[in-house]
């Protein structure tokens, strides 16, 4: 999504994200953000990225299936060895 909006800061320094953005990006009360100042251009990003959330979902799915990260890495190593042996 490439979208722009105008936010207004209240007296206590509070800014409110548009509801559509909060819903789309699943922003919840208490979520933390990183604010980066790049020469006067502010970049705001969630501390917890979508990649982090996806990694957690994958990990949870593997755990539910009885798999572990170690099992996956071992299988990957074995597959690479087979591939290299056939090359």
C-alpha positions in Angstrom: 0.0 0.0 0.0 1.4 3.4 -1.0 -0.8 5.8 0.8 -0.3 9.2 2.4 -2.3 10.8 5.2 -2.0 13.8 7.4 -1.7 13.4 11.2 -2.2 16.1 13.7 -0.4 16.0 17.0 -2.5 16.7 20.1 -1.4 18.7 23.1 0.0 15.7 24.8 2.0 14.6 21.8 -0.5 11.9 20.7 -1.2 11.2 17.1 -4.0 8.8 15.9 -3.5 6.5 13.0 -6.5 6.2 10.6 -8.8 3.3 11.5 -8.3 1.7 8.1 -4.5 1.6 8.7 -4.9 0.2 12.2 -7.1 -2.6 10.8 -5.0 -3.3 7.7 -1.8 -3.6 9.7 -3.4 -5.1 12.8 -2.1 -2.2 15.0 -3.2 -2.7 18.6 -3.2 -0.4 21.6 0.2 -0.8 23.3 2.1 -1.7 20.1 5.5 -0.1 19.9 7.1 1.6 17.0 10.6 2.8 16.0 10.8 6.5 14.8 13.8 7.2 12.6 14.8 10.7 11.7 16.5 10.8 8.3 17.4 14.4 7.7 14.1 15.7 8.8 12.1 12.9 7.1 10.5 10.7 9.7 10.1 7.0 9.2 7.8 5.1 11.6 7.8 1.4 11.6 6.5 -1.3 14.0 9.1 -2.7 16.3 7.6 -6.1 15.5 7.8 -6.5 11.7 5.5 -8.6 9.5 8.5 -10.9 9.0 8.8 -11.4 12.8 5.1 -12.2 13.0 5.3 -14.6 10.0 8.4 -16.3 11.5 6.4 -16.8 14.7 3.5 -18.3 12.8 5.8 -20.7 10.9 7.5 -21.7 14.2 4.1 -22.4 15.9 3.0 -24.5 12.9 6.1 -26.5 13.0 5.8 -27.1 16.8 2.2 -28.2 16.3 3.4 -30.7 13.7 6.2 -32.0 16.0 9.0 -30.4 14.0 11.8 -28.3 15.3 14.2 -25.8 13.7 17.0 -28.3 14.3 15.1 -30.9 12.3 14.5 -28.5 9.4 18.2 -27.4 9.4 19.3 -31.1 9.4 17.0 -31.9 6.5 18.2 -28.9 4.6 21.9 -29.9 5.1 21.2 -33.5 4.0 19.3 -32.3 0.9 22.2 -30.0 0.0 24.7 -32.9 0.4 22.6 -35.0 -2.0 22.3 -32.2 -4.5 26.0 -31.5 -4.4 26.8 -35.3 -4.8 24.7 -35.4 -7.9 26.2 -32.3 -9.5 
